[in-house]
Amino acid sequence: MIRKFMAGLAAVMFIASCTNVDPVTGERTRNNTGTGAIIGAIVGAGAGTLAGGDDRRNALIGAGIGALAGAGIGLYMDRTYENLRERLAGTGVGVTRVNQQQILLNFPADLTFDFDRDAVKGQFVPTLRDVGNVLREYEQTTVDVYGHADSVGADAYNQDLSERRAMNVASVLISGGVIRQRLITQGYGESRPIASNATDDGRARNRRVEVYISAFTG
């Protein structure tokens, strides 16, 4: 509950930072795609708050999404996992079954974004559309989009970049029909490496966007 509240609070703060930053001149320009995704997320969270309790749970119920229960959870997530593996085969996106209730998609930043940019590469958008198509079909899931960076550069810059990249991935999913009530975005900057930042390969692995798809159990 606290984590979700903080994510919602961070989303409000992110509006001010939904900009592209030129690393040479320091000039900031408005990133309308990222701003739109966050505004949508706030609207969805607000709808849940009116009903009290867990914001996203209530927002999903309000949107007509039913909760999974019992043995049906594993079967539902099995089908979701198999569909994602089929759609993403050969794309370079990692698809991992974390447990019975959760699937992890790993989007390497070098595949998804140009260097030091937050806009999703045009050639990668169809891959995200494929993800969105599966998520629309299996709507009884929540979607958490987390951005990560390597340790090169200032901490604050990496944090901001990770936030904007997560928001832009979420924005593509939303524009493809995934309802915003299902989504939460968050940037972790360089704070959660999965490899050593001392090597090129390690830094490349750390630059990523992770999408956690979890069974909605109410």
GUSEKE-142254 format. One record per residue (C-alpha): x, y, z. Coordinates in steps of 0.25 Angstrom, whole numbers, plus 5000, padded with zeros to 4 digits. Each point is the difference from the previous one (the first is absolute). Layout:
BEGIN
+------+------+------+
|    X |    Y |    Z |
+------+------+------+
|    X |    Y |    Z |
...
+------+------+------+
END
This chain:
BEGIN
+------+------+------+
|    X |    Y |    Z |
+------+------+------+
| 5000 | 5000 | 5000 |
| 5011 | 5010 | 5004 |
| 5008 | 4996 | 4987 |
| 4988 | 5003 | 4991 |
| 4997 | 5013 | 5008 |
| 5014 | 5005 | 4998 |
| 5000 | 4996 | 4985 |
| 4987 | 5008 | 4998 |
| 5007 | 5012 | 5007 |
| 5012 | 4998 | 4992 |
| 4991 | 5001 | 4988 |
| 4995 | 5013 | 5003 |
| 5015 | 5005 | 5002 |
| 5004 | 4994 | 4987 |
| 4991 | 5010 | 4992 |
| 5010 | 5011 | 5003 |
| 5011 | 4991 | 4995 |
| 4993 | 4995 | 4987 |
| 5011 | 5007 | 4991 |
| 5011 | 4996 | 4991 |
| 5014 | 5005 | 5004 |
| 5011 | 5004 | 4991 |
| 5012 | 4994 | 5007 |
| 5009 | 5011 | 4993 |
| 4992 | 5013 | 5001 |
| 4991 | 4996 | 5012 |
| 4988 | 5005 | 4992 |
| 4987 | 4993 | 5004 |
| 4988 | 4998 | 4991 |
| 4986 | 4995 | 5004 |
| 4998 | 4985 | 4998 |
| 4985 | 4999 | 4996 |
| 5000 | 4985 | 4999 |
| 5005 | 4998 | 5014 |
| 4991 | 5010 | 5006 |
| 4988 | 4994 | 4994 |
| 5003 | 4987 | 5006 |
| 5002 | 5005 | 5014 |
| 4988 | 5009 | 4999 |
| 4992 | 4987 | 4996 |
| 5006 | 4993 | 5012 |
| 4996 | 5010 | 5009 |
| 4986 | 5001 | 4995 |
| 4999 | 4985 | 5002 |
| 5005 | 5000 | 5014 |
| 4990 | 5011 | 5003 |
| 4989 | 4992 | 4996 |
| 5004 | 4989 | 5010 |
| 5002 | 5010 | 5011 |
| 4985 | 5004 | 5000 |
| 4996 | 4986 | 5003 |
| 5010 | 4999 | 5012 |
| 5011 | 4989 | 5003 |
| 5010 | 4996 | 4990 |
| 5000 | 5010 | 4988 |
| 5003 | 4990 | 4989 |
| 4992 | 4989 | 5005 |
| 4988 | 5009 | 5000 |
| 5003 | 5007 | 4987 |
| 5000 | 4986 | 4993 |
| 4987 | 4996 | 5007 |
| 4994 | 5013 | 4995 |
| 5005 | 4997 | 4986 |
| 4993 | 4987 | 5000 |
| 5012 | 4991 | 5002 |
| 4997 | 4988 | 5008 |
| 5010 | 4993 | 5010 |
| 5007 | 4987 | 4998 |
| 4999 | 4989 | 5011 |
| 5004 | 4986 | 5003 |
| 5005 | 4990 | 4990 |
| 4996 | 5010 | 4989 |
| 5012 | 5009 | 5003 |
| 5010 | 4990 | 4995 |
| 4993 | 4996 | 4988 |
| 4997 | 5015 | 4996 |
| 5015 | 5004 | 5002 |
| 5005 | 4987 | 4992 |
| 4992 | 5005 | 4988 |
| 5005 | 5014 | 5002 |
| 5014 | 4995 | 5001 |
| 4999 | 4991 | 4988 |
| 4994 | 5011 | 4991 |
| 5010 | 5010 | 5004 |
| 5012 | 4990 | 4997 |
| 4993 | 4997 | 4986 |
| 4998 | 5015 | 4997 |
| 5014 | 5004 | 5005 |
| 5009 | 4989 | 4994 |
| 5012 | 5005 | 4993 |
| 4998 | 5015 | 5004 |
| 5011 | 5000 | 5011 |
| 4989 | 5002 | 5011 |
| 5002 | 4991 | 5012 |
| 4988 | 4993 | 5005 |
| 5001 | 4994 | 5014 |
| 4989 | 4992 | 5008 |
| 5004 | 5006 | 5014 |
| 4989 | 4991 | 5007 |
| 4986 | 4995 | 4999 |
| 4994 | 5014 | 5000 |
| 5011 | 5009 | 4993 |
| 5007 | 5001 | 4987 |
| 5012 | 5009 | 4997 |
| 5003 | 5007 | 4987 |
| 5014 | 5006 | 4999 |
| 5002 | 5010 | 4989 |
| 5015 | 5003 | 4998 |
| 5002 | 5016 | 4999 |
| 5009 | 4998 | 4988 |
| 4989 | 4993 | 4992 |
| 4989 | 5009 | 5005 |
| 5006 | 5014 | 4999 |
| 5011 | 5008 | 4993 |
| 5012 | 5003 | 5009 |
| 4996 | 5010 | 5011 |
| 4986 | 5002 | 4994 |
| 4987 | 4997 | 5007 |
| 4991 | 4998 | 4987 |
| 4997 | 4986 | 4996 |
| 5007 | 4996 | 4987 |
| 4990 | 5000 | 4988 |
| 5005 | 4986 | 4996 |
| 4997 | 4995 | 5014 |
| 4986 | 5006 | 5001 |
| 4994 | 4987 | 4993 |
| 5006 | 4991 | 5011 |
| 4993 | 5009 | 5011 |
| 4987 | 4999 | 4992 |
| 5001 | 4985 | 5000 |
| 5002 | 5000 | 5015 |
| 4988 | 5009 | 5001 |
| 4992 | 4991 | 4992 |
| 5002 | 4989 | 5009 |
| 4998 | 5009 | 5012 |
| 4986 | 5004 | 4995 |
| 4997 | 4985 | 4998 |
| 5004 | 4997 | 5014 |
| 4994 | 5012 | 5007 |
| 4999 | 4994 | 5014 |
| 5015 | 5004 | 5003 |
| 5007 | 5012 | 5005 |
| 5012 | 5006 | 4993 |
| 5011 | 5007 | 5007 |
| 5010 | 5007 | 4991 |
| 5014 | 5002 | 5006 |
| 5011 | 5008 | 4994 |
| 5015 | 4998 | 5004 |
| 5013 | 5006 | 4996 |
| 5015 | 4997 | 5001 |
| 5010 | 5008 | 5009 |
| 5006 | 5009 | 4989 |
| 4996 | 5014 | 5002 |
| 4994 | 5008 | 5012 |
| 4990 | 4993 | 5009 |
| 4989 | 5010 | 4998 |
| 5001 | 4999 | 4985 |
| 5000 | 4985 | 5000 |
| 4988 | 5000 | 5009 |
| 4992 | 5010 | 4991 |
| 5004 | 4992 | 4987 |
| 4995 | 4987 | 5006 |
| 4987 | 5007 | 5004 |
| 4997 | 5005 | 4986 |
| 5004 | 4987 | 4993 |
| 4990 | 4992 | 5009 |
| 4989 | 5011 | 4998 |
| 5002 | 4999 | 4985 |
| 4999 | 4985 | 4999 |
| 4987 | 5001 | 5008 |
| 4995 | 5011 | 4991 |
| 5002 | 4990 | 4988 |
| 4992 | 4989 | 5007 |
| 4989 | 5010 | 5004 |
| 4999 | 5006 | 4986 |
| 4999 | 4985 | 4995 |
| 4988 | 4998 | 5009 |
| 5005 | 4995 | 5013 |
| 4991 | 5008 | 5010 |
| 5008 | 5009 | 5009 |
| 4994 | 4995 | 5013 |
| 5008 | 4988 | 4998 |
| 5014 | 5007 | 4999 |
| 5010 | 5006 | 5010 |
| 5013 | 5006 | 4996 |
| 5012 | 5002 | 5008 |
| 5015 | 5004 | 4998 |
| 5011 | 4994 | 5008 |
| 5012 | 5007 | 4993 |
| 5013 | 4992 | 5003 |
| 4995 | 4995 | 5014 |
| 4997 | 4986 | 4995 |
| 5011 | 4994 | 4992 |
| 4999 | 4985 | 4995 |
| 5015 | 5000 | 4996 |
| 5013 | 5007 | 5002 |
| 5001 | 5014 | 4995 |
| 5015 | 4998 | 4999 |
| 4998 | 4994 | 4986 |
| 4993 | 5004 | 4987 |
| 4992 | 4987 | 5000 |
| 4996 | 5002 | 5014 |
| 4996 | 5015 | 4998 |
| 4992 | 4995 | 4988 |
| 4992 | 4990 | 5008 |
| 4997 | 5011 | 5011 |
| 4994 | 5009 | 4989 |
| 4986 | 4995 | 4999 |
| 4985 | 5001 | 5002 |
| 4994 | 4989 | 5008 |
| 4985 | 4997 | 4998 |
| 4994 | 4991 | 5011 |
| 4986 | 4994 | 4997 |
| 4993 | 4995 | 5012 |
| 4987 | 4992 | 5002 |
| 4989 | 5009 | 5005 |
| 4995 | 4993 | 5012 |
| 4992 | 5011 | 5006 |
+------+------+------+
END
